[in-house]
């Protein structure tokens, strides 16, 4: 586009030069020597511009020839895909999988080990070698996983006097939800024979809640309606 604009500018200059000669000849009184000198100057200028114009025409012809020999964008992309033995459908599918995995890692959807396994599988896929994916698959997402400090699957808690499963589950450092007490009970059935009877110095495992379990016990808490107070006869 710039070449065409430049070509137009040179042509315009040539036309203006010819017009200027005619105007000068009509409106100014010039000696024959001055007139000849001006004609020579303008002739030289015209020759230089004409030469530059011809050079640009040659360059334009060369660019057109190069363009005609070039592959189309789609052909280049298909050739690139062929290098990794993939079709456009394979690449589209890989892209969708990568977007899905990126969301999981950004949202830290546990377990982390599953996200690492998914990423490792994508690294082994030859499609990951394409420029569009290489850095994200082999570098960016791995750095995010390395920086992801996953909470332990469970913590230990030593029972103290006055404790009960309801109260232990209600602690903010545990579930912050007393209705999740069955999780502690099931995880420690080897020590708890009766969920209403626990004893000081017992060491309980407090397992993490999955998102599904958290949702389940939050729903139970929201829907809970305490029983009305007992009416005593007068």
C-alpha positions, 0 to 999 in steps of 0.5 A: 500500500505504501508503494502505491501511495509513493508511486501516486506522489511521484506521478503528481509531482511530474504533472505539477512540474509540467504545469509549472513550466507552462505557467512560468512561460506564460506569466514571467518574462524570462530571457532565453538563457534563463528559460533554457536553464529552467527547462534543463533543470526541470528536464533533469528533475523529470528524468530522475523522477521517471527513473524512480518511477520505473524502479518502483514499477519493477519492485511492484512487479516483483512483489506481485510475483512473490505474492503469486508464488506464496502459499495461502494462510490456510495452506501454511497452517495445514502444512504446520499441522501435518508436521505434528501429524494432526488435523484441524479437528485434532488441534481444535480439540487440543485447544478446548482441552487446554482451555478446560485444564487452564480453568481447573488449575486457575480455580485450583480444583483438587486433587492437584495430582489429577491436574498434573496428570492431565498436564503431563498427558498434554505435554506428551501430545505432539500438538503441544509442540505447535507455537500456539501451545508450546509455552503454555503447556510446557512452561506456564501451566507447570509453573502454576502447578509448582506454585500451588500449595495443596492443603493436606488431605487431613489434619490431626486433632487431640480431643480435650475435655468438653469436646463433642463431634458437633463442636469439633466440626464447628471449629473454624480451622476445621469445617466451620459447620457443625453439621459436617460432624459425620465426616469426623465420625466416619474417619475415626470409627476405629476409636469412636464406638458411639458418636455421643461418647468421645474422650480427652486425649483421643487423636482424631483425623479431620479429613478435608471436605470435597467441594461436593461434601461442602455443598452437601453440608452447607445445604443441610445447615441452610435448611435446618430448622430448630425444633420449637421450644417444649411447652410446659403445662401450667 
